[in-house]
Amino acid sequence: MKKRLFLGAWLALTTTLAFAGGLMTNTNYHIAFDRMMARGATFDVDAAYSNPAGAVFGRKGWQLSFNWQIPTQNRDITTTIPNFLGMGDYTHKFEGKASAPFVPGLFAVYNRERWALSAMIGIVGSGGYVKYDDGIPMLNIPIMKALYDQSPMLIPGQTYTLDSKMKGKQYIFGGQVSFAYRFLDCLSASVGFRVTRYDGYNRGHVIATANDQIAAALGTSELVNLQLDCIQKGWGFTPIIGINFHKGPITVAARYEFRTKHNIPNDTKTLTIGKMGQTTDVVAMTEAMGTEATIAALSQAMGPAMAQNIAAYLPGTKTRYDMPSLLSIAIGCDFSKKVRGTLEYHFFDDKHAKMSNNRQEHLAHGTHEILLGAEWDINKTFTVSAGVQHTDYGLHDDFQMHTSFACDSWSVGFGGAANINKHVRINAGYFWTMYSDYKKEHINYAGTGLKGTDTFSRTNGVFGIGIDYKF
C-alpha cells in the first residue's frame, strides 16, 4: 500500500500552459491582440489568423508581420491539511513558475482584388515551461504520509530531507494557410488548414534521504528515489473555414476551427522507482517483456489501478492532447474614420476534445469568452487601443489537478501603433490577466485518507512588440 502511494503521486505528472484563449488553445499571436483583444473583424495583416475571410477586404498586395511576445505566469497551489503527521496544521504554498522567453508570430497576406492568400506561423497551443522547485503536493504529501506510517520517527525536516522538483514543457507549434474569395462586393468566404507539432516533456525527481542516525538503523540513507524523464512529440491537422460580411461601417465575421486530434506517444528515457535502496527500472522491464506483459506483471504485484498509472508513462504509450473546435463570431463597427470597435465571442468545445484520463468529461461546459476592444487613430502616425476579455471554463473539482489546473479570468489589454512611414508600422502592447482563485476541498487528499484543501491561483502578464511591413 505504501509503495502504491508513492507511485500514484509520482506517475500523474503532466503540464499544461496557456496564455490567452481556451484550455489548450492560444489566441494571442499578433501584438494587435495584446493591445485591443477583440480582433475577429480585422482586415489588417493579423486577419491571417483572426479573420481569414476578411483578408480580401484589406490592403491590396503583400503584407508581412513579425511579432515577439514575452509572457510571465505564476501557477501556485496553497495546500492546507489539518493535524498533519501529528505536527499540527500544515500549510504550504507550492510556487510554479511558468515562462516562455520568446513567443514569435509570423504573418503574411497577399490580396489580389477578389481573392486573398494568407498564412500564419506561431505557438497555437500552450507554449512554455513550468517548474516547481518544491515539487507538487500530490507527490510530496503522500510520500511524507507513507514514510510516517512506516515509522513515526520519519518526520520531514527532522529525520530526513525531501528533495522534490518538477519541470514540464508543452509547446504546440502551428502553421496555417487560408484562401479567401469575395463572391459579392460585401461577402467573402475562406477555407484553410493548420498543421500542428506537439513538443513536450515531463521531468523531475523526488528523493527522500535519511539523516545519519536513521540511515544507520535502516542500513541505507535512501528512503525514496523516483526519477522521470518522458518526452512527447506528435503531429495534428486542423481544417478551418470562415465567412465575412462587410457593408458600410459594419463588419460581421465568423470563423470555425475543427478539432485537432493529438495522440502523442511517449519516448520515455527514464522511469525508475526506488525505495529503501532497491530500484525498479520500469523502462527496462518494458523493453524486455513488452507493454502488455509489463502491465500484467505490475498488476499482479501492485494491483490493476497502479499498473494503469504506470502504463501512462511506459515507452510508446499514447496520451490525448486534443485542441478543441473553436467558433469565433465578431461584429465590428467604424464609428468614424478614426474610431473603431469590435465585440467578439469565442466558444471552445472542450467537452468533446479528448484529454488525458478523459478529464474533459468533468467540465460543466466548454469555454465561453467575450471580448470587447476599440482603437483610435490620433493622427496619421499614432493609434492607441484597449480591450477586455472574460473567460469562463466551466470548471469542476474533478477537472482540477495539481499538475494541470485552470482559473476563470478577466484580461485587460492596452497599447498602440506608430506608422513610421507608408510601409512600416510598429505595434506594442501589454495585457494582464486577473484570475479568480479556485478552492477545492478534499475528503481523501491524494489517496492519503486525510482531509485537506487546495487553493489554485494564477497570475499572468504578456508584453509584446511587432513590426508590420506593407509592400
C-alpha positions in Angstrom: 0.0 0.0 0.0 2.8 2.4 0.9 4.5 1.7 -2.4 1.3 2.4 -4.3 1.0 5.8 -2.6 4.5 6.7 -3.8 3.7 5.6 -7.4 0.2 7.1 -7.5 1.6 10.5 -6.6 4.5 10.3 -9.0 3.0 8.9 -12.1 0.3 11.5 -12.7 2.7 14.3 -13.8 1.5 16.3 -16.8 1.9 20.0 -17.6 -0.4 22.5 -19.3 0.4 26.1 -20.1 -1.7 28.7 -21.8 -1.5 32.5 -22.4 -4.8 33.7 -23.9 -7.7 31.6 -25.1 -9.0 28.1 -24.2 -7.6 25.3 -22.1 -5.4 24.1 -24.9 -5.6 26.9 -27.5 -3.8 30.3 -27.7 -5.4 33.3 -29.4 -2.7 35.9 -28.9 -0.3 35.8 -31.8 -0.2 39.3 -33.1 0.5 42.4 -30.9 -2.7 43.9 -32.1 -4.5 41.3 -29.9 -2.4 42.3 -26.9 -3.4 46.0 -27.2 -7.0 45.5 -28.3 -8.1 41.9 -27.5 -11.0 41.7 -30.0 -9.6 41.2 -33.5 -12.2 39.0 -35.1 -13.4 41.6 -37.6 -10.0 43.0 -38.6 -8.8 43.4 -42.3 -5.2 44.0 -41.3 -2.3 41.5 -41.6 -3.4 39.7 -38.4 -6.6 38.7 -40.3 -4.4 35.7 -41.4 -5.4 34.2 -38.1 -8.3 36.2 -36.7 -10.4 36.7 -39.8 -9.0 34.9 -42.9 -12.2 35.6 -44.9 -11.8 39.3 -44.2 -8.2 39.4 -45.7 -9.7 40.0 -49.1 -11.1 43.4 -47.9 -7.8 44.6 -46.7 -4.9 46.4 -48.4 -4.0 45.2 -51.9 -0.7 43.5 -52.5 1.7 41.9 -49.9 1.8 42.5 -46.2 4.2 40.8 -43.7 4.4 40.9 -39.9 6.8 39.7 -37.3 5.8 39.7 -33.6 7.6 38.9 -30.4 5.9 38.3 -27.0 7.3 37.8 -23.6 4.8 36.1 -21.2 5.3 35.5 -17.5 3.0 33.4 -15.3 2.8 32.0 -11.8 0.8 28.8 -11.2 0.6 28.4 -7.4 -1.1 25.8 -5.1 -1.6 26.6 -1.5 -2.2 23.3 0.4 -3.7 23.1 3.9 -4.1 19.8 5.9 -5.3 19.9 9.5 -3.2 17.9 12.1 -0.8 16.6 9.5 1.6 13.9 10.9 1.0 15.0 14.4 2.7 18.3 13.7 -0.4 20.5 13.8 -2.0 22.2 10.8 0.1 22.0 7.6 0.1 24.9 5.1 2.5 25.2 2.2 2.5 27.3 -0.9 3.9 25.4 -3.9 5.0 28.0 -6.3 5.0 27.2 -10.0 7.0 29.5 -12.3 5.9 29.4 -15.9 7.9 31.1 -18.7 8.4 31.3 -22.4 11.2 33.7 -23.1 10.4 34.0 -26.8 7.0 33.6 -28.4 7.1 34.5 -32.1 4.3 35.1 -34.6 4.8 35.4 -38.3 2.0 36.6 -40.7 1.7 37.1 -44.4 -1.2 38.2 -46.6 -1.4 38.7 -50.4 -4.6 40.4 -51.6 -5.5 40.4 -55.3 -8.8 42.2 -55.6 -11.4 39.3 -55.4 -9.2 36.8 -53.7 -6.5 36.7 -50.9 -4.0 34.2 -49.7 -2.9 34.3 -46.1 -0.5 32.4 -43.8 0.5 32.4 -40.1 3.1 30.6 -38.1 3.0 30.6 -34.3 2.6 28.8 -31.0 -1.0 27.9 -31.3 -1.5 25.9 -28.1 0.1 26.0 -24.6 3.6 27.3 -25.0 6.3 27.4 -22.4 7.9 25.8 -19.4 6.7 25.4 -15.8 8.7 24.3 -12.8 8.0 23.6 -9.2 11.2 23.9 -7.2 9.5 22.3 -4.1 7.7 19.7 -6.1 3.9 19.4 -6.1 1.5 18.4 -3.2 0.1 15.3 -5.0 3.7 14.0 -4.9 5.1 15.3 -1.6 2.1 14.8 0.7 1.6 11.0 0.0 5.3 10.3 0.3 5.6 12.1 3.7 2.4 10.4 4.9 3.6 6.9 3.8 7.0 7.4 5.4 5.4 8.5 8.6 3.0 5.5 8.6 6.0 3.2 8.1 7.7 4.7 11.2 6.6 7.8 13.3 10.3 8.6 13.6 10.3 9.6 9.9 9.4 13.3 10.2 10.2 15.6 7.2 12.7 18.2 8.0 13.7 16.4 11.3 14.8 12.9 10.4 15.0 13.1 6.6 15.2 15.7 3.8 12.9 15.7 0.8 14.3 16.9 -2.5 11.4 17.2 -4.9 11.5 19.1 -8.2 9.1 19.1 -11.2 9.6 20.6 -14.6 7.4 20.4 -17.7 7.4 21.7 -21.3 4.5 21.9 -23.6 4.5 23.7 -27.0 2.1 23.3 -29.9 3.6 24.9 -32.9 1.3 25.6 -35.9 1.5 26.7 -39.5 -1.7 27.9 -41.1 -2.7 28.7 -44.7 -6.1 30.1 -45.9 -7.6 31.1 -49.2 -10.4 33.7 -49.3 -12.7 34.7 -52.2 -15.1 37.6 -52.4 -18.3 36.3 -54.1 -20.1 39.7 -53.7 -18.9 43.1 -53.0 -20.0 42.7 -49.4 -19.5 39.0 -48.9 -16.4 36.6 -48.8 -15.6 33.2 -47.5 -12.4 31.3 -46.8 -11.1 27.8 -46.5 -7.8 26.7 -44.9 -5.9 24.4 -42.7 -3.3 24.3 -40.0 -0.6 21.7 -39.3 0.5 21.4 -35.7 3.5 20.0 -34.0 3.3 18.9 -30.3 6.6 19.1 -28.4 6.7 18.5 -24.7 8.3 16.6 -21.8 7.8 15.8 -18.1 11.0 15.6 -16.0 11.7 15.6 -12.3 12.6 13.6 -9.2 11.8 13.1 -5.6 14.5 11.9 -3.3 13.9 11.3 0.5 17.3 11.0 2.3 17.5 9.9 6.0 19.8 11.5 8.4 22.8 9.6 9.8 21.0 8.2 12.8 18.1 6.8 10.8 20.3 5.6 8.0 22.4 3.6 10.5 19.2 2.0 11.8 17.8 1.2 8.4 21.1 0.3 6.7 20.6 2.8 3.9 20.1 6.6 3.7 17.9 6.3 0.6 14.2 6.2 1.6 12.7 7.1 -1.7 14.3 7.8 -5.1 11.9 8.4 -8.0 13.1 9.6 -11.4 11.1 10.5 -14.6 12.1 11.8 -18.0 9.3 11.4 -20.5 9.4 13.2 -23.9 6.3 13.6 -26.1 6.2 14.7 -29.7 3.5 14.4 -32.4 1.5 16.0 -35.2 -2.0 17.3 -35.8 -4.2 18.7 -38.5 -7.0 21.3 -38.4 -9.4 22.3 -41.2 -10.6 26.0 -40.9 -13.5 27.8 -42.6 -14.6 31.4 -42.4 -17.1 34.0 -43.7 -17.1 37.8 -43.7 -19.8 40.4 -44.4 -18.8 44.0 -44.8 -21.0 46.8 -45.8 -20.6 50.5 -44.9 -19.3 50.8 -41.3 -20.4 47.3 -40.2 -18.4 44.1 -40.4 -19.7 40.7 -39.3 -17.3 37.8 -39.4 -17.2 34.2 -38.2 -14.5 31.5 -38.2 -14.7 27.8 -37.3 -11.7 25.7 -36.5 -12.4 21.9 -36.4 -11.0 19.8 -33.5 -7.3 19.0 -33.7 -6.5 15.4 -32.7 -3.2 14.9 -30.9 -2.5 11.3 -29.9 1.0 11.7 -28.6 3.4 8.7 -28.0 5.9 8.6 -25.1 9.6 8.5 -25.6 10.4 7.5 -22.0 14.1 7.9 -21.3 13.8 7.3 -17.5 11.2 5.8 -15.2 12.7 4.3 -12.1 11.1 3.6 -8.7 13.4 3.3 -5.8 12.6 2.5 -2.1 15.0 1.6 0.7 17.9 1.2 -1.7 16.1 -1.1 -4.1 15.3 0.3 -7.6 13.0 -0.9 -10.3 13.7 0.2 -13.9 10.3 0.2 -15.5 11.6 1.2 -18.9 14.0 -1.8 -19.0 11.2 -4.0 -17.8 9.0 -2.9 -20.7 11.8 -3.4 -23.3 12.4 -6.9 -22.0 8.8 -8.0 -21.5 6.7 -5.8 -23.7 4.0 -3.4 -22.7 1.2 -5.9 -22.1 3.4 -8.3 -20.1 4.8 -5.4 -18.0 1.3 -4.2 -17.2 0.2 -7.7 -16.3 3.3 -8.2 -14.0 2.7 -4.8 -12.3 -1.0 -5.6 -11.9 -0.2 -8.8 -10.1 2.4 -7.2 -7.9 0.7 -3.8 -7.2 -2.9 -4.1 -8.5 -4.6 -3.1 -11.7 -5.2 0.5 -10.8 -1.5 1.2 -10.1 -0.5 -0.7 -13.2 -2.6 1.7 -15.3 -0.9 4.7 -13.7 2.5 3.3 -14.6 1.2 2.4 -18.1 0.6 6.1 -18.8 4.4 6.7 -18.9 5.6 3.5 -20.5 7.6 3.8 -23.8 5.2 4.1 -26.7 2.1 4.7 -24.6 0.0 7.5 -26.2 -1.8 10.4 -24.5 -4.5 12.6 -25.9 -3.9 16.4 -26.0 -6.6 17.5 -28.5 -7.2 21.1 -29.3 -11.0 21.7 -29.2 -13.0 23.0 -32.1 -13.4 26.8 -31.9 -16.3 29.0 -33.1 -15.5 32.8 -33.3 -18.1 35.4 -34.1 -17.3 39.1 -34.3 -19.1 42.3 -35.0 -17.0 45.4 -35.9 -18.1 49.0 -36.4 -16.3 52.0 -37.8 -17.8 54.7 -35.6 -15.9 57.3 -37.6 -12.8 57.4 -39.8 -10.7 57.4 -36.7 -12.5 55.3 -34.2 -13.3 51.5 -34.5 -14.7 49.0 -32.1 -15.3 45.2 -32.1 -17.4 42.8 -30.0 -16.4 39.2 -30.2 -17.5 35.8 -28.8 -15.5 32.5 -28.7 -16.7 29.0 -27.9 -14.1 26.3 -27.4 -15.8 22.9 -27.4 -13.6 21.4 -24.7 -16.2 18.8 -23.7 -15.6 17.0 -27.0 -11.8 17.4 -27.2 -10.1 14.4 -25.5 -7.6 15.0 -22.7 -5.5 12.6 -20.6 -7.7 10.4 -18.4 -10.8 11.9 -20.2 -10.7 15.0 -17.9 -12.9 16.8 -20.4 -15.9 14.8 -19.1 -15.7 16.6 -15.7 -16.1 20.1 -17.3 -19.6 21.7 -16.8 -19.4 23.1 -20.4 -16.9 24.3 -23.0 -15.1 27.6 -22.7 -17.0 30.8 -23.3 -15.2 34.0 -24.0 -16.4 37.5 -24.5 -14.1 40.2 -25.9 -14.5 43.9 -26.4 -12.0 46.2 -28.0 -11.6 49.7 -29.5 -8.9 51.7 -31.2 -8.5 55.4 -32.1 -6.3 56.9 -34.7 -4.9 60.1 -33.0 -3.5 61.2 -36.3 -1.9 59.6 -39.4 1.0 58.4 -37.3 -0.3 57.2 -34.0 -3.0 54.8 -32.9 -4.0 53.8 -29.4 -6.2 50.9 -28.3 -7.6 49.0 -25.4 -9.7 45.9 -24.8 -11.1 43.5 -22.3 -11.8 39.7 -22.3 -13.7 37.4 -19.9 -13.1 33.7 -19.9 -15.4 31.0 -18.3 -14.0 27.5 -18.5 -16.9 25.6 -16.8 -14.6 24.2 -14.2 -15.4 21.4 -11.8 -13.4 19.9 -8.8 -12.8 16.7 -10.6 -11.1 18.5 -13.5 -8.6 20.4 -11.4 -5.3 18.7 -10.9 -2.1 19.8 -9.2 -0.2 19.4 -12.4 -2.9 20.9 -14.6 -5.5 23.4 -13.4 -7.3 26.5 -14.7 -9.0 29.5 -13.2 -11.7 31.7 -14.7 -10.4 35.2 -15.6 -10.7 38.8 -16.8 -8.0 40.2 -19.0 -7.3 43.8 -20.0 -5.0 44.9 -22.8 -3.7 48.3 -24.0 -1.1 49.7 -26.3 -0.6 51.5 -29.6 0.9 51.5 -33.0 3.1 54.0 -34.9 3.3 54.4 -38.7 7.0 55.0 -39.3 6.3 55.6 -43.0 3.9 54.3 -45.6 5.5 50.8 -45.4 6.4 50.2 -41.8 4.2 50.1 -38.7 5.4 49.3 -35.2 2.9 47.7 -32.6 3.4 47.5 -28.9 1.0 46.2 -26.3 0.6 44.6 -22.9 -2.2 42.6 -21.4 -2.7 41.5 -17.9 -4.9 38.7 -16.7 -6.8 38.7 -13.3 -7.7 35.2 -12.2 -10.3 34.0 -9.7 -8.8 31.6 -7.2 -10.3 28.1 -7.2 -10.7 26.3 -3.9 -11.0 22.6 -3.8 -11.9 20.5 -0.7 -10.5 17.0 -0.4 -12.1 14.2 1.7 -9.2 11.9 0.8 -6.2 14.0 -0.1 -4.2 12.4 -2.8 -5.2 8.9 -1.5 -3.8 9.5 2.0 -7.1 9.3 3.8 -6.6 12.8 5.1 -8.9 15.9 4.7 -7.3 18.9 3.0 -7.8 22.0 0.9 -6.1 23.3 -2.2 -6.4 26.9 -3.4 -5.3 27.2 -7.0 -4.2 30.7 -8.1 -2.5 32.2 -11.2 -1.1 35.4 -12.4 -0.3 36.3 -16.0 1.2 39.2 -18.0 2.3 39.5 -21.6 4.4 42.2 -23.2 4.8 42.2 -27.0 6.2 44.2 -29.8 5.9 43.7 -33.5 6.5 45.2 -36.9 4.2 45.2 -39.9 5.5 45.8 -43.4 3.4 46.7 -46.4 4.9 46.4 -49.9 
